[in-house]
Amino acid sequence: MGLTDTVTLHNGVQMPQFGLGVWQVDDGDEVIHSVKWALEAGYRMVDTAAAYGNEKGVGQAIKESGVSRDDIFVTTKVANSNQGYEETLAAFEDSIKKLGLETLDLYLIHWPVAESFVDTWKAMEKLYKDGRIRAIGVCNFHQHHFEKLMETAEIKPMVNQIELHPYLNQEPLRQFCKEQDIVVEAYSPLGSGNLLQNEDLKAIGEKYGKSPAQVMLRWDIQHGIVTIPKSVHKERIQENADIFDFELSQEDMDEIDRLNQDHRFGWNPERFDK
Ligand SMILES: NC(=O)c1ccc[n+]([C@@H]2O[C@H](COP(=O)([O-])OP(=O)(O)OC[C@H]3O[C@@H](n4cnc5c(N)ncnc54)[C@H](OP(=O)(O)O)[C@@H]3O)[C@@H](O)[C@H]2O)c1
């Protein structure tokens, strides 16, 4: 097992199980360094979004990294303000231009904006059928959002990217996605940094000589969840990837599962601020 391990999406596309998140990373030097350090450390996936304002730097880093474009899985997302059919088609062109790519690996609906996500999805389906994107998916979707989408959708989303960490393990939604053959991708896998001082995770990590961050990321991997930790520090980017030389025991996996409090550090998809 390692950084190049993949999961298979329901259309057969292989998606790396581990990648770098770049929310709240400045465009320019900060994001360029972060992405280059990650690629040097062996990461092969980057998760950005139009709303993060750093697609240009992500694209520049990929180009300058020396790693073949075909070996890197690039995700971006349509912003809430650009949802709707025509708006999404235009937003895609803008994103791909900024990224400097011809084809995108994964395009996601960033949040389920109630009045427009069905039309947004129609545009994503068109882009997919036209061969512009290798896979399409959503973020922050609950079961009822999928049910509404599937009333009119021709293609089922391949990925659902959701807040997921030991305080919000999303067990019921993960079960639904599994039944639907939709891959679950964990965002804020370290609780946006809020779980790094957790005493239970520290104690588990000490048994393996690993940090709480490494324990949380390893827990994702062993659950089959795709994970995208963010850091702008070279040593942390390397540390987060150094999780393939140990295995959490079933007992420790269960203990981490029991830390769940259904606690969100981010917005609730039922009540988000557009
Ligand atoms: N679809 C969505 O709606 C959505 C929402 C939120 C996030 N996301 C995606 O998920 C990615 C990850 O989530 P996130 O950015 O919320 O947070 P996260 O990855 O859970 O945590 C990042 C925080 O932890 C710190 N950190 C990372 N590794 C560390 C380590 N080894 N030791 C100590 N501190 C460490 C980082 O600080 P430094 O950077 O200073 O190292 C940062 O403050 C985002 O970047 C984004 O790509 C998607």
The ligand as a Gaussian input file, in Angstrom:
#p B3LYP/6-31G(d) Opt

LIG

0 1
 N      -15.893000      20.467000      -0.443000
 C      -15.886000      21.268000       0.583000
 O      -16.899000      21.934000       0.901000
 C      -14.653000      21.382000       1.422000
 C      -14.702000      22.050000       2.653000
 C      -13.540000      22.102000       3.427000
 C      -12.365000      21.513000       2.948000
 N      -12.334000      20.897000       1.729000
 C      -11.082000      20.287000       1.203000
 O      -10.474000      19.474000       2.204000
 C       -9.139000      19.901000       2.424000
 C       -8.686000      19.616000       3.851000
 O       -9.553000      20.193000       4.801000
 P       -9.153000      21.467000       5.706000
 O       -8.277000      22.352000       4.914000
 O      -10.426000      22.000000       6.255000
 O       -8.396000      20.892000       6.950000
 P       -7.529000      19.638000       7.444000
 O       -6.775000      19.036000       6.324000
 O       -8.431000      18.800000       8.249000
 O       -6.533000      20.389000       8.446000
 C       -5.675000      21.397000       8.000000
 C       -5.108000      22.145000       9.196000
 O       -4.261000      21.292000       9.944000
 C       -2.915000      21.789000       9.936000
 N       -2.055000      20.604000       9.721000
 C       -2.038000      19.784000       8.644000
 N       -1.188000      18.772000       8.824000
 C       -0.637000      18.940000      10.050000
 C        0.319000      18.220000      10.793000
 N        0.866000      17.110000      10.316000
 N        0.658000      18.691000      12.026000
 C        0.098000      19.811000      12.531000
 N       -0.811000      20.550000      11.863000
 C       -1.186000      20.107000      10.631000
 C       -2.843000      22.782000       8.809000
 O       -1.931000      23.822000       9.099000
 P       -0.752000      24.284000       8.092000
 O       -1.323000      24.442000       6.739000
 O       -0.305000      25.569000       8.703000
 O        0.278000      23.189000       8.175000
 C       -4.270000      23.334000       8.813000
 O       -4.441000      24.310000       9.792000
 C       -9.218000      21.392000       2.073000
 O       -7.942000      21.980000       1.916000
 C      -10.050000      21.332000       0.816000
 O       -9.268000      20.913000      -0.284000
 C      -13.470000      20.810000       0.979000

